[in-house]
């Protein structure tokens, strides 16, 4: 059975993910930085660093959540950043964050489905997804939509949790991930399943070369993956082929 937030729910995975993030949104940022000991900020900076050489003018941030990735991308000085997410609860917090930083003219947040993007093809110079692709109900469909809205030559950057390759470290990591993290997450978020779903979804996600293979099948080229912090997370980069001159 595919990993879903609430196994007793009649909602689709997509509906459950929306419900889960609406539920935990008030405490999401606190938990995210607390449970990762702020290492997630370093990963995000590195992911944005890979975009710098491409100098994107228009950027789409999918599964933007509370807009951390979109805000970080503002350092690249693009002309426009659009963030989308299923959860209105997360977007509400993201909009407050953007307003507090005076970035309303640069960053727009919209409620939208990553597997049915409300944009024309060849619209964006870059697309980012931070900790969101493993929540796609249909991974290939979501990636195909991303490929469609990217301009030829556009870059795609993904930051996602992954499984450490070192057997000893992987054992320690999953002990924390499956025993301690869900307990802390349950106490702070008041959601009994959200932080149990997290390790389940990470175990299920096709990371590393498996994800690269999926990207290539979709049509992406120049696909690379960069493990972070002994493989706890991975940054993936890929490009949509340029049109023949």
ABEGO torsion letter per residue (X at the ends): XBBBABAABABBAAAAAAAAAAAAAAAAAAAAAAAAGGAAAAAAAAAAAAAAAAGBABBBBBGAEAGAAAAAAAAAGBABBBBBBABAAAAAAAAAAAAAAGAAAABBBBBBBAABBABBBGABABBBBBGAAAABABAAAAAAAAAAABBBGBBBBBBBBBBBABAAAAAAAAAAAAAAAAAAAAAAAGBAAAAAAAAAAAAABBBEAAAAAAAAAAGBBGBBBBBBGGGABBBBBBBBBBBBX
